[in-house]
Each structure stands twice: as C-alpha cells, then as structure tokens.
Amino acid sequence: MQIPSQYLEKAAEQIATLPGIGKRTALRLALDLHKRNPEEMRIFIEALIELKTKTHTCSSCGNISDEPICGICSDPQRNTSMICVVEDVRDIMAIENTRTYRGLYHVLGGVISPMDGIGPSNLNIESLVERSLNPELREIIFAISPTMEGDTTNFFLFKKLSREGLLITALTRGVSVGSELQFADEITLSRSLEQRQEFKLAF
C-alpha cells in the first residue's frame, strides 16, 4: 500500500506494534488521529505519557496503581487470608466486576509457555512464594485461564506453594476451556469463583 507521507507511515507502524492491531487498522487509526485538532492531540498524547510516567506496579500484588501500593492491597476491608492468582491486570478488573470476591490478588504477568520462551523465571512467581509463607494466609485461588499453558502454570504453582494448613483451590470449569478469563461474562465468572474446588494433581 502506497502511503503518501513518511510521518503517517511512521505513526501507523508504531500503532501496529500494539497487540491485535493489523497494518490496515493501524493506518485507519493514524488517519483518525491526523484529523484531530491540536488540543485533542495534546490531551491524547498527555494521557499516554501520564500512563507511563505516573502509574506504578503495586509492590505487593503486581496490579497497576497510581500509588506504590494499589487500592486493593491497602484496603483494610479486604480479606487478607485469601489470594487470587491471575495472569493479567485485566483479570483483576473482570473479577472485581463480579463484586463477589473480597480477598487479595497476585498478578503473574503471564503463564508458563515453553513454545513462547516463557518459563517460571519470567513470571512473578517468587514473590508469590514469599507471600504464601504468611501464616495468616489460608487459601490461594488459581484464577488462570483454562488453557494448556494455564494448566501447566497451575501444576507448577501447586508444587511450589503446597504446605500444611494452606488450601489451594481453582475455578470450576464454568469458564470455557481454551478461553481467556477476562472475556468470561460476570455471571459465569462469579459462579466459577463461588463454586471453586480444591486443586489436586491428576495422575
């Protein structure tokens, strides 16, 4: 495709680096941005800069926050005896939308996927192991997407975290196998949380 401006082409190339954005969509978005007036562009660009420079990764759970400790971890009303383990910040948003879970979270930052070169050392696992040693902790919930990689991650975590007095559970299979947790509807996700079952290794 012949693009009439090197600057338009450069902008489209950068937009295309975003996940799920193809070249045609990137060009359409770049053209839309070009049509905006300078004030709209300033607001747009400032929002992106502030996203990068003014947000934090929660030092406790790995959530995105405007403060060093996120609002969930610092909330005295949360149940600190439970930790829900998720792949991604978007999964926290999905679970919070159900309004059925009042414990804490832990963001892994992905799942174990040897095909993609992602091993345990690439994920936020060691800090979870440290948190699991807290004697006040009673339950860890695996809320990881039911994919092959998700199951592999669950098995690895179970072996790392298992100890006497700590219950490890997983969501029921209300969330379709092979789908991502963040795309589950609120009712299905809520029921999967409420009906979670003790996690056991299958031999």
N, C-alpha and C positions, 0 to 999 in steps of 0.2 A: 504494500500500500504506500503510495506516494504522499508524504506529509510535507506541507508547504513551508513549515518553519522548524528550524533546528531546536528552538526553545519549546515548541509544542511537542516535538518528538521526545525531547529530554524529559519533559514533565510526564508524558504518557509512559515512558519507560520506568520512571520511579513509581508511578501509581501501580503499574503492572507487577511490581515486586510484592504487593500486598496479597495475602492468601485469597484464593478464589477469584482473583481479578485477571481476566484474559486481556490480550492486546486490544481488541475492539472495545471492550468495556472501559479499559484504561483511557483510550483515546476519547471516548464519549465523555468521560468524567473530566478529562483535561480541557475539553472544549467548553464544558459547562462552567468550569472554574474561570476560564478566559472571559466568559460573558459577564461575570460578576463585577460590580463596581469596586473601586479601591478600598472602600470602607468594609465591604463584605469580605474581601480577600484578607484584609488586616485581621479581622475577627477570626476568620478561619485559620489563618496561619498562627496567630497567637494561641488559639486553643490547642493546636498540636504541640507548640513549643512548651506550653504550660503542662500538658500531659506528660511530656518527657522530663521536664526540669523540676516540677513541683509535686510529683507523686512519689510515694515510697513503696517498697516491698515490705510488708509487715515482717518485722524481725522474729515474730513468733510463729505465724502460720503461713506466710508467703502470699497473703492477699494483697491487692492493690489498695493503697490508702493515701489520704492527704497528710497523715501523721506517721511517725515511725512505727507506732502500734495501731493496728486497724480498730475500727469501732466495735467489731465483734469481740475481739480479744480483750478490749478494755471495758466491755460492758459487764458490770457487776451482776447483772441479772441472768447472764448465760450460765449454763450448767457445765462447770469445768471438769466434770468426771467423764465427759464424753468427747471424743474427737472423731470427726467425719473426714475421711481421707478422700480427696478428689484430685483429678488430673489437672484441672484448669480453673482459673478465677471465674470463668463463665459458669462452671458447675456450682460454685457457691451462690451465684446470683439465682440460678434455677432452683436450688434447694430453698433458699431464703424466700423465694416467691410462694412456696407452698405453705409457709407460716406454721409448719408442723415440727420443725427441729429447732431446739434451743441450746444445743451444745456448741463446741468449738470446731474449728476446721484445720486441715493441713493440706496445702497445695503441693503436689508432687512436681508439677511443671511438665507433665507428660507421662508416658508409660514406657516400660521396657520393650524395645523393638530392635532386635539384632539386625534385621533387614535394613533398618534406617540408621544403624550405627549408634543407637541409644541404649546404653547399659545402665545399671544401677548407679554408677558413679556420676552419671549425667543428670540425675534426678535429686530432688530434695528429700532424700531418704534418711541420711544420718541424723539430721535434726529431729526427724520423726522418732527415730530410735531413742534419742535422748529424752524426748517428751514422754515416750511410753514408759519410762522408768519412774515417772512421778507416782508415788504411792496413792495419791488421790484419784488417779485415773482408773476408771472401772470398765470402760468399753471403748473400743476402736471400731468404727464402721467403715467398711470398704465401699465407697460410692464411686466406683470406677466403671467406665463404660464396658458392657458385656461383649467385648471383642476378644480375639485370640491374644492380642497384646495385653489387654486388660486382665484376662485370666492369668497370664504369665506373671504380671505385676502383683496380683493378689497372692499367688502362691509364694513368690519371693518375700513379700512383706510378712506373710503369715509366719514363715520360718524365722524371720528376723525379730518379730515382735512378740511371739508367743512366750508367755510366762504365767506362772500360777497367779490366780486372782484377777487376771485381765481377760475379759470377754471380747472376742473378736467376731464381729458379725458382718454380713454382706446384704446388700439389697436383694429382695426377691426378684424373680425374673419377669416382673411386670414391665420392665424396660426391655424392649425388643432386642434380641441377640444381634450383635453387629451394629447397633445404633449408638449414637453418642448421647450421653446423659443430658447434655444441655438442650437437646431437641425433644426430650420427653415432655408430654403435657403435664400440667401441675397435678392433676388428679392421680395419674398413673405414678408419678414420682412420689407423691405424698403416700400413696398406699404401699409402694415399694419400701419406703423408709419405715413406716409403721409396722409392716409385716416382715421386717428384716429377720434373717435367720443366722444362727451361729455358723461361722465359716469353718468348714472341715476339709482336710485334704482328701481327695479321692484316689484310691489305689486300685 
